[in-house]
Amino acid sequence: MRYRLTVNLEKQTVDRKDLPEEAAWLGGRALLDSILLAEVPPTCHPLGPYNKVIIAPGLFAGTTMPTAGRLSIGAKSPLTGGIKESNVGGMAGIVLSQLGMGALVIEGEFSSPSLQVLLIRQDSAEIVEAPELKGLGNYDTVAALKERFGQKVVIISIGPCGEMKMAAATVAVTDNNGRPCRHAARGGLGAVMGAKGLKAIVIDPQGARPLKAVDAPAFSKAVKEYTKIVQSSKRTTFLQENSTAGLVDVNHARGSMPTRYFTAGSYERKDAINAERLKELIRQRGGSMGHTCMRGCVIRCSNVFNNENGQYLTSGLEYETIVMMGSNLDIDDLDTIAQIDFRCDNYGMDTIEIGATLGVLAATDLFVFGDCKRAIALIDEIGQGTVLGRILGQGAVTTGKIFGIRRVVAVKGQSLPAYCVQSIKGLGVTCATSPQGADHTSGFVSEEPLSREGHVERSRDSQINMVIADSLGLCLFTGLRAEHNLFVRLVGPLTGKIPTEADIRSIGRDALWQERTFNTRAGFGPGHDRLPEFMNTEPLPPNDTVFDVEDEQLDRVFGEYPGHS
Amino acid sequence: MRYRLTVNLEKQTVDRKDLPEEAAWLGGRALLDSILLAEVPPTCHPLGPYNKVIIAPGLFAGTTMPTAGRLSIGAKSPLTGGIKESNVGGMAGIVLSQLGMGALVIEGEFSSPSLQVLLIRQDSAEIVEAPELKGLGNYDTVAALKERFGQKVVIISIGPCGEMKMAAATVAVTDNNGRPCRHAARGGLGAVMGAKGLKAIVIDPQGARPLKAVDAPAFSKAVKEYTKIVQSSKRTTFLQENSTAGLVDVNHARGSMPTRYFTAGSYERKDAINAERLKELIRQRGGSMGHTCMRGCVIRCSNVFNNENGQYLTSGLEYETIVMMGSNLDIDDLDTIAQIDFRCDNYGMDTIEIGATLGVLAATDLFVFGDCKRAIALIDEIGQGTVLGRILGQGAVTTGKIFGIRRVVAVKGQSLPAYCVQSIKGLGVTCATSPQGADHTSGFVSEEPLSREGHVERSRDSQINMVIADSLGLCLFTGLRAEHNLFVRLVGPLTGKIPTEADIRSIGRDALWQERTFNTRAGFGPGHDRLPEFMNTEPLPPNDTVFDVEDEQLDRVFGEYPGHS
């Protein structure tokens, strides 16, 4: 039986209890949503004592299933004001699950100015003081904690942005090499940890063992089938060879690659930042392609990027970062982008939100598109918390507000990811309607990208299926979404309680309903399910398209708002 | 027949039409609400082309009725994101009405960087360029416009804060002495004018004549009755003798006077900023008490405050400003407060919102309570638009966000006025539930201030009656609220169409419903009708009370949200 650990920082207590029977099929996002809705008052201040940080490994995390060890981290978001689940790779999901943990709930508010660290071992959990970590970046934090608690520990941590309670602050998770380069990046969850005075969670893997399925042979058989599907997919080959940087050419060709803050969907100098260029630099300098963020991954979409001297600079240089810090800022230099990526990981800030924020700032005289040095300097200002940095660290919407700039590309306070949805309209429907705010991982839709019709069902199904994947712990890139029958044959043998395909779908549908219920009570209404108005009227080159899906269709994705019906 | 003037800045057109027959009883806030709901898309960007600035004199403005010439200015608010009507004195309401205008609607977005001025004459309206006004304060703007268009013009204008699109930017209206010291201060309406590139509206009073009632003898009789009620009221005597500064002692005694940013409800040095001290300084230096903001006012609550050399410094030194810039910041010096008041009027910023903002800032090392020089310097930073000033100019909620400060006293993004509602709970119910955001003028409730029960009906009635007053053009201080029978005998003879008492009540009820409908469509829900959570738990000295009216009661003030039912 998986357990739930409740840590109250105010009372300085830890409490370990079995998860209830009815949570048998719930992991990751679905489990997190159910706890958040039940226990966090939707109208509470996100940085106040009533908010909780909830961490839950996906249901398959820690089993023999590869590429299924994702971790959900959530809270009421300081960026959106609504519910937030941010999904992250790295080793924490696997190890927490193998130690038996189903959910970790961090509540209360630590009032001392000293920072706290939660230390989780096989049979214990304790809160320890760590004033020496104050202001440290994630890399130094991880080094100090390994020094103190052993080199093998897996670490979840925040950088100075989280300590400063910035709405773009991330939660970092160490990867397969022990580096804090995988991030639950969206929605400002690092600020919620920071507000609670919790700098890090240290997990000692001693005693971690792969989870045993109730019906091991049946589970093993289904895992083989699953692995074969993933390994034989063209997507896997593409990602192994190109990492997500391969999406640069795809989105450039489709006209959906944000350039100069979403004023164009293709970039004339995309060859300077695409996968070919990335691979060329990695060949020259060392580093690696086909890197894994978690143990045993069969997709291996990550990479390690070295600097000009052949020394490690950053890992997981991803499509989103390359575009939001590259073409989006008219920066055509992978070295600059990689330096920014390292800094963002180290300070603990979301590269999507901050890339968007610098894009907004380009409408003032404080930043000029293409200025690499200034971009790096501004990232440093955020990490150091100068007055300007404090503005930028709150993200694009706040920055736009401060400087009187109306053209901000965000939904529910969260910036759009690296997709111009005027040229991939199904994804626009998801970005508008997702309870998570604008997010490509909430339900990707790429069919008929320029059509204004037909996306309602696609987006709804994709959002439901994405919640299922986020709940089972499946990486987005397994590509598995609608394979509910296979999920039946995995979940049943693992848990000993056999679901129907309808039960699987219910995991996704119910969780989405819970997210929307939370948001409604937090004060959201249909008026929040909208893209910025200029996207409806400003034609986007090269397709010269606008986002013209009608409001009425957006409202049909989920029908009535819960409680508004 | 009153006319509606529609000014499209994008097309550079002006269009004059009679108001429709069914608007006969509608003026001010009710008329404004109906136009806003019908014509402004609730989800539009407040600073974008789809928002409109709507200006409407109260129904009685320009008649022989004294103290009834208030003007409503409204738009979708950049501060709250909801509907906003801000009510202002000064001469514009009377003069516009006497020129026959019922409503002025400013739409579209002027794309040139040059500023525009709207010139309204008896028989014409035209848009003229005024690049020379760029960056000017309201006092210099008014001086320049009088130089250009004649000394007798009445002016509605914005200062640099409006030009910079700050969410705390006001719209200034010249008073009975031609000074830009009466402000439609709340909700950032100056930013909406600024976003449209409209610096000022110049009204030439040539041809303005008191409005004739359809049944002049009956109207005249009712006006006499009204005037007698107002003149004989104790409130009138109190305000004439003390101006609103008299409320310092009242609120101090009740324990509802914000001190050191709402951490106490009484101020140990209140004698340094109360009415007695104000009158003492005015006696010593000249200036005046019993001053009128508009012609013919029988209440005369305004004052003129001179500096130490006996020269004019500011006018209308009001309770809200004295407290929000005084005890709220631990500033016990009326000279400092008056200097701040002048600067706020000149830069065009809301003294309530900015006083609250400096209170929030006191939680950082950027401001220390009681530092008069620093407070003035920070006001100047806002007016000059430094990076820090840009933050502060967005108000308390944004400032709190930027600096990671949770303890912010606001509802729907708008700061509470100078009342600690833990010690005047009925007003707290209004501040929580008003569609306007926290606002003492939306429905004052002072009965049983420490009781947690009994305020639902009081607040509802007070909010409805306040809309009626705001629609008829009555000053808040007439004290007339529930005198629906008298209103019948005024509205009937004036318009020639006799209402019932129920019709009068409907004016208020329908307009509130329209405001709430707009807000719902803009994305508001019951979750927004809440005071900040710390007010429910943090006892406020000297009464050591918390705001303990239950959420369920707050939701009962208006019942279901429109469209949520």
Chai-1 contact restraints between the chains, C-beta under 6 A:
chainA,res_idxA,chainB,res_idxB,connection_type,confidence,min_distance_angstrom,max_distance_angstrom,comment,restraint_id
A,T43,B,G527,contact,1.0,0.0,6.0,A-B,restraint_1
A,T43,B,R530,contact,1.0,0.0,6.0,A-B,restraint_2
A,C44,B,E533,contact,1.0,0.0,6.0,A-B,restraint_3
A,H45,B,R406,contact,1.0,0.0,6.0,A-B,restraint_4
A,H45,B,E533,contact,1.0,0.0,6.0,A-B,restraint_5
A,L47,B,R406,contact,1.0,0.0,6.0,A-B,restraint_6
A,G48,B,R406,contact,1.0,0.0,6.0,A-B,restraint_7
A,M164,B,G404,contact,1.0,0.0,6.0,A-B,restraint_8
A,K165,B,G404,contact,1.0,0.0,6.0,A-B,restraint_9
A,V387,B,V387,contact,1.0,0.0,6.0,A-B,restraint_10
A,V387,B,L388,contact,1.0,0.0,6.0,A-B,restraint_11
A,L388,B,V387,contact,1.0,0.0,6.0,A-B,restraint_12
A,R390,B,I402,contact,1.0,0.0,6.0,A-B,restraint_13
A,I391,B,I402,contact,1.0,0.0,6.0,A-B,restraint_14
A,Q394,B,K401,contact,1.0,0.0,6.0,A-B,restraint_15
A,Q394,B,I402,contact,1.0,0.0,6.0,A-B,restraint_16
A,K401,B,Q394,contact,1.0,0.0,6.0,A-B,restraint_17
A,I402,B,R390,contact,1.0,0.0,6.0,A-B,restraint_18
A,I402,B,I391,contact,1.0,0.0,6.0,A-B,restraint_19
A,I402,B,Q394,contact,1.0,0.0,6.0,A-B,restraint_20
A,G404,B,M164,contact,1.0,0.0,6.0,A-B,restraint_21
A,G404,B,K165,contact,1.0,0.0,6.0,A-B,restraint_22
A,R406,B,H45,contact,1.0,0.0,6.0,A-B,restraint_23
A,R406,B,L47,contact,1.0,0.0,6.0,A-B,restraint_24
A,R406,B,G48,contact,1.0,0.0,6.0,A-B,restraint_25
A,T520,B,G525,contact,1.0,0.0,6.0,A-B,restraint_26
A,R521,B,G527,contact,1.0,0.0,6.0,A-B,restraint_27
A,A522,B,G527,contact,1.0,0.0,6.0,A-B,restraint_28
A,G523,B,G525,contact,1.0,0.0,6.0,A-B,restraint_29
A,G523,B,G527,contact,1.0,0.0,6.0,A-B,restraint_30
A,G523,B,H528,contact,1.0,0.0,6.0,A-B,restraint_31
A,G525,B,T520,contact,1.0,0.0,6.0,A-B,restraint_32
A,G525,B,G523,contact,1.0,0.0,6.0,A-B,restraint_33
A,G525,B,G525,contact,1.0,0.0,6.0,A-B,restraint_34
A,G527,B,T43,contact,1.0,0.0,6.0,A-B,restraint_35
A,G527,B,R521,contact,1.0,0.0,6.0,A-B,restraint_36
A,G527,B,A522,contact,1.0,0.0,6.0,A-B,restraint_37
A,G527,B,G523,contact,1.0,0.0,6.0,A-B,restraint_38
A,H528,B,G523,contact,1.0,0.0,6.0,A-B,restraint_39
A,R530,B,T43,contact,1.0,0.0,6.0,A-B,restraint_40
A,E533,B,C44,contact,1.0,0.0,6.0,A-B,restraint_41
A,E533,B,H45,contact,1.0,0.0,6.0,A-B,restraint_42
A,H564,B,H564,contact,1.0,0.0,6.0,A-B,restraint_43
